[in-house]
């Protein structure tokens, strides 16, 4: 049964080009989107399968220490732009660094032949609760069987810390398989709410 819908409204605002010798007006289009956010949780003991993960040849999944801001922004955009990931897009360097370089934040990057193709971001600030802040792949890698492997590896990393609860969220703007993957992993919906986001 379909429980929600999305609504898109375009808002046009005039802007001015910045640059030497140019003062021509341009139009910046902002899209206001209504979406339903589903919050999910899994309580200890975590039902996580053990064993090594059989990554395809050329694929690696490793923690990225002190990730460069430009690299983070590029990967965040490649993974999330189609799904309207906007929260980190408008942060300045100081704000972004405070989040991703915080001691309680861990970022793991998925690579194919050295090129970043996905990542997860974990937040341990409220431990023994752990939040999976972001988990995603670039569009070309969706459907190649990597999503479940990333999810399994993510949960193995978290389980090793012995948390009491793990939380994650998704919304109706995300890839349709996201919610199914989380529920198949063992997460259960605990709350739903309608929110409005503005994308540009």
N, C-alpha and C positions, 0 to 999 in steps of 0.2 A: 504494500500500500504506500502511495506517495504521501509523505507527511509535510513536504515543504516545496517552495518554489523560489526562483530568483527573479529579481526585477532589475533592469538596467535603465538608467536615465543619464543622458549626456548633458554636461554643464559646460558651456563655452565661456572662457574668460580671456580678455585681451591681455597680451604681454608685449614686451618690447625686447627686440634683439639687443644683446650686449655685445659690444665689439667696436673696434676702431672704424669710424666712418659709417656706422650703421645705426639707424634709429627707426627701422621699419617695423610696423606692428605685425604681430603674428597671433594666431589663435592657439591657446593651450586647451586641449579637451580633457576634461576630467569626467570619469565615469563613476557614478554612485551605484553601488551594488548592494542589494539586500541578500543576505545569506543566513543559513541556519548552521550554527556551530554545535558540534556534538563533542562533549567532553567524555572521555573514557578512562577507566582505571582498571588496574589489576593489583590485587592484594596478595601479600605473602601467605603461603609459600608460592613462589612464582613457578608456573608450569612451563618450564623452558627446556627444550631438548638439548642434550649435551652432544659431544662429539665434534670432530673437526668439520669445517665447512669446505665443501669442494668447489672452490672458486674456479670459474673457467680460465683457461690459459690466457695469461696476460692481464688478468684482473687482480687487483690488490685492494685491501681495505685496512687502512692504518690510521692511527691517531695523528693529527696535525697539530704540532705544538706552535703556539704563537703565530698563528696564520696571518699572513700579510692582509691588511685591510682591503687592498685592491683585489687580491685573489679571492677573498671571501665575498666581496660584492659581486664579482663576476660569476662565481659559482651560484650564489644565491639567486642571481638574475636568470642564469641559464636553467636552473632547476624550477624556479617558482614563478617566472613572469606569466606563463600561460595560465597559471592557476591563481593569479592575482595575489601573490605574496607581496605585501606592501610595507609591512611593519619596519623592516630593516632598511628599506630603500631610501628613506628620508632622514636617516640619522647622519650626523656629522661624524668626523673621525673620532673625536673624544667620546661621543656617546656609543659608537659602535665598538671601540676598543674596550670600553668599560664592561661591555657585555661579553664579547667573545674572548677577551684575554683575562677574564675573571678566573681566579683559582678554582671556582666551583663549576666552571664551564669546560666541557670536553667536546672536541670536534673530531670526527673520524671521516676521512675522505675516501671515496671509492674511485679507483683509477683503472683505466684500460690502456695498457701500453704507455703508462705515464701520464695520460691526460685525465683530468678530473671529470667524472661522469655522474657524481652523486655524493651525498654526504648525510651524516646525522649530526645533530647537536644535542648534547645532554646537559641538563641543569641539575646540580647536586646541592644547590643553596639551601633547600628545605629538607635535606636528608634527616631521617630515613625515607622521605619521599623523594623520588627522582622523576623529573619531567623529561620526556622526549620532546624537545622544542621543535625540531625540524627533522624530517626524514624524507628524502626524495631523490629522484634520478632525473637526468636530463631527458628530454622528450624522446630522443633517438634510442634510448636504452630501455624505455618502458615496453614491457611485453617480452623481454629477453630472458625472463626468469631470475633476474637479479634482485627484484624487490623482496621476495621471501627470504633470500639469503642475507640481505642487509638487515632485515627485521630479526632474523635468528641471531646473527652476530651481535646486533644491538642488545638484544635481550640477554645474551650470554655475558656481555660486558657488564650490564646492570646487575644481573643476578650474582656475579662474583663479589659485589659490594654488600650483599645481604640487606637490601632495602625492605621496608615494610609495605610500600605502595609505589606503583609506577603509574604516571598519568600521561595522557597524550590527547590531542584534539584534532579534529578534522572538520571540514565544512562542505557545504553543497557546491562550492566552487572548485574543490579539489578533484583529482582524478577519481572516477567512480569506484575504482577498485581499492582505494585507500581504506575506506571504512570496512570493507569486507576483509581486507588483510589484517587489520587490527583486531577485529572480532575473531577471526580464525586463529590468531595468535593467543587469544585468551582475554583480551580486553572487553569490558562490558560498559555500555553507555550509562553514565550517571546523571547527565544533565544536558539539556538542549536549550539554546537561546537564539533569538534572531538578532543579528547585528548588521550594521551598515559600514561599508568600507568605501574609501574613495581611491580610485586608481587613476593613473595618468599615463 
